[in-house]
Amino acid sequence: MPDYRRYRIPGGTFFTVNLLARYPNDLLIRPIDVLRQAVKKNRKRWPFYIDSWVVLPDHLNCIWTLPEGDDDNSNRWRH
């Protein structure tokens, strides 16, 4: 199990998602339209603002602003 810490700040979050098999892997950029549609659908149910989102072949970085008082980024990412 990876060792990570979740720093919860109501209203904002930064996270990185890595693929298990990072090199060579372009799984995140090949079906980019699928990722876009999933995010669009998810934001209707679990609203958040995308401040920044970088998608690279083997990992992605996100900065989101969540609604005031909300720190539940894990459900947003899971859905």
Contact map, one row per residue, 1 for C-alpha under 8 A:
1110000000000000000000000000000000000000000000000000000000000000000000000000000
1111000000000000000000000000000000000000000000000000000000000000000000000000000
1111100000000000000000000000000000000000000000000000000000000000000000000000000
0111110000000000000000000000000000000000000000000000000000000000000000000000000
0011111000000000000000000000000000000000000000000000000000000000000000000000000
0001111100000000000000000000000000000000000000000000000000000000000000000000000
0000111110000000000000000000000000000000000000000000000000000000000000000000000
0000011111001000000000000000000000000000000000000000000000000000000000100000000
0000001111111000000000000000000000000000000000000000000000000000000000100000000
0000000111110000000000000000000000000000000000000000000000000000010111100000000
0000000011111000000000000000000000000000000000000000000000000000111111100000000
0000000011111100000000000000000000000000000000000000000000000011110000100000000
0000000110111110000000000000000000000000000000000000000000000111110000101000000
0000000000011111000000000000000000000000000000000000000000001111000000000000000
0000000000001111100000000000000000000000000000000000000000001110000000000000000
0000000000000111110000000000000000000000000000000000000000111100000000000000000
0000000000000011111000000000000000000000000000000000000000111000000000000000000
0000000000000001111101000000000000000000000000000000000001110000000000000000000
0000000000000000111111000000000000000000000000000000000001100000000000000000000
0000000000000000011111000000000000000000000000000000000000000000000000000000000
0000000000000000001111111000000000000000000000000000000000000000000000000000000
0000000000000000011111111000000000000000000000000000000001100000000000000000000
0000000000000000000011111000000000000000000000000000000001000000000000000000000
0000000000000000000011111100000000000000000000000000000001000000000000000000000
0000000000000000000011111110000000000000000000000000000011000000000000000000000
0000000000000000000000011111110000000000000000000000000111000000000000000000000
0000000000000000000000001111111000000000000000000000000011000000000000000000000
0000000000000000000000000111111100000000000000000000001111100000000000000000000
0000000000000000000000000111111100000000000000000000001110000000000000000000000
0000000000000000000000000111111100000000000000000000000000000000000000000000000
0000000000000000000000000011111111100000000000000000000000000000000000000000000
0000000000000000000000000001111111110000000000000000000000000000000000000000000
0000000000000000000000000000001111111000000000000000000000000000000000000000000
0000000000000000000000000000001111111100000000000000000000000000000000000000000
0000000000000000000000000000001111111110000000000000000000000000000000000000000
0000000000000000000000000000000111111111000000000000000000000000000000000000000
0000000000000000000000000000000011111111100000000000000000000000000000000000000
0000000000000000000000000000000001111111110000000000000000000000000000000000000
0000000000000000000000000000000000111111111000000000000000000000000000000000000
0000000000000000000000000000000000011111111100000000000000000000000000000000000
0000000000000000000000000000000000001111111110000000000000000000000000000000000
0000000000000000000000000000000000000111111111100000000000000000000000000001001
0000000000000000000000000000000000000011111111110000000000000000000000000001000
0000000000000000000000000000000000000001111111100000000000000000000000000000000
0000000000000000000000000000000000000000111111100000000000000000000000000000000
0000000000000000000000000000000000000000011111110000000000000000000000000001000
0000000000000000000000000000000000000000011111111000000000000000011000000000000
0000000000000000000000000000000000000000001001111100000000000001111000000000000
0000000000000000000000000000000000000000000000111110000000000001110000000000000
0000000000000000000000000000000000000000000000011111100000000111100000000000000
0000000000000000000000000000000000000000000000001111100000000111100000000000000
0000000000000000000000000000000000000000000000000111110000001111000000000000000
0000000000000000000000000000000000000000000000000111111000011110000000000000000
0000000000000000000000000000000000000000000000000001111100011100000000000000000
0000000000000000000000000001100000000000000000000000111110111000000000000000000
0000000000000000000000000101100000000000000000000000011111110000000000000000000
0000000000000000000000001111100000000000000000000000001111100000000000000000000
0000000000000000011001111111000000000000000000000000000111110000000000000000000
0000000000000001111001000001000000000000000000000000001111111000000000000000000
0000000000000001110000000000000000000000000000000000111101111100000000000000000
0000000000000111100000000000000000000000000000000001111000111110000000000000000
0000000000001111000000000000000000000000000000000111110000011111000000000000000
0000000000011110000000000000000000000000000000000111100000001111100000000000000
0000000000011100000000000000000000000000000000011111000000000111110000000000000
0000000000111000000000000000000000000000000000011110000000000011111000000000000
0000000001111000000000000000000000000000000000111000000000000001111101101000000
0000000000100000000000000000000000000000000000110000000000000000111111000000000
0000000001100000000000000000000000000000000000000000000000000000011111000000000
0000000001100000000000000000000000000000000000000000000000000000001111100000000
0000000001100000000000000000000000000000000000000000000000000000011111110000000
0000000111111000000000000000000000000000000000000000000000000000010011111000000
0000000000000000000000000000000000000000000000000000000000000000000001111111000
0000000000001000000000000000000000000000000000000000000000000000010000111111100
0000000000000000000000000000000000000000000000000000000000000000000000011111110
0000000000000000000000000000000000000000000000000000000000000000000000011111111
0000000000000000000000000000000000000000011001000000000000000000000000011111111
0000000000000000000000000000000000000000000000000000000000000000000000001111111
0000000000000000000000000000000000000000000000000000000000000000000000000111111
0000000000000000000000000000000000000000010000000000000000000000000000000011111
